[in-house]
Amino acid sequence: MTYSIFALVNPGWEQTRSDEKSRIGVWFAVLSLSMLVLIMYASVLGSLARQWWDDPNYGHSFFVPVVAGYVLWRSRDRWRGRPSRANNFGLAIMLFAIALRILGTLGAELFMVRLSLVILISGIVLFLAGRQALRSVAFPIGYLLFMIPLPAIVYYQLTLPLQLWASRLGATGLVALGIHTVREGNLLFLPNCTLSVVEACSGIRSLLSLLAAAVAYGYLAEQSTWKRSVLAIASIPIAIATNGLRLVATGVLSYFFGPSVDSGTVHVVLGLGFFALACVLILLIHKILGLGLRQQNSARVCI
């Protein structure tokens, strides 16, 4: 009786009550699936965190979930306003991710197992909220890929060319500064010492970190897709070039003060200093892109 009176007095009350029940149901499903995901991937997340801590190449990965969470919170009004329309295709994606998790575990393929987590999250969002909601949170979910270490075969395919490019840039810079240097592969022979451009000096660490930083910065600071793409692409040659400059600086210091400077505090300071230079160059490129666009707009107004 009471229900009928409310429905007669306020025709929209029944719809509001239905929407509230639907919203509660969605949140209950989200929490339930989140708990299942945490249980299923507890060991995977633990191994990820250990690798981030032990492997300096992936130290930046600690910040990736933080950035993804911040972007998700920052755009909360946009994805909250999307109508929730469950898409059953998300269930197929979830099942695919679980199968990938099982196959990766059986084959001892960590990359496949870790990748399945990101795929599973995408499937859950699509299943519960629909395509529009998935599109609105596509960036923070996709950004989680930066927290997954590269497969070993890809990692070693990248480090060797980077070592050779770094040694070539370092030798060229040292010769330009008047320091006699002979390069043989990844070895730099100076008059008083020999510098070995080992795997850790290849620049893969700064490359991965700078690329992740440039993508996040581009998304947060720029609306234009092509400018975001330029910043992300520019981070690759910038990382390679600044690593070459770091080797030049290391060679100069080793020439004047001995090979002992290529270790300890000096090595860390040089690494941080040239990574900071790379970040400044990214900001400078963004500034130049903005100035160029404003000049074009001013020219059109004058015409």
Secondary structure, DSSP 8 states (H G I E B T S, - for coil): -HHHHHHHH-HHHHHHHHHHHHHHHHHHHHHHHHHHHHHHTHHHHHHHHHHHHH-GGGGGGGHHHHHHHHHHHHTHHHHHSS-----THHHHHHHHHHHHHHHHHHTT-HHHHHHHHHHHHHHHHHHHH-HHHHHHTHHHHHHGGGGS---HHHHHHHHHHHHHHHHHHHHHHHHHTT---EEETTEEE-SS-EEE--GGGSSHHHHHHHHHHHHHHHHHH---HHHHHHHHHHHHHHHHHHHHHHHHHHHHHHHHH-GGGSSHHHHHHHHHHHHHHHHHHHHHHHHHHHHHHHHHHHHHHH-
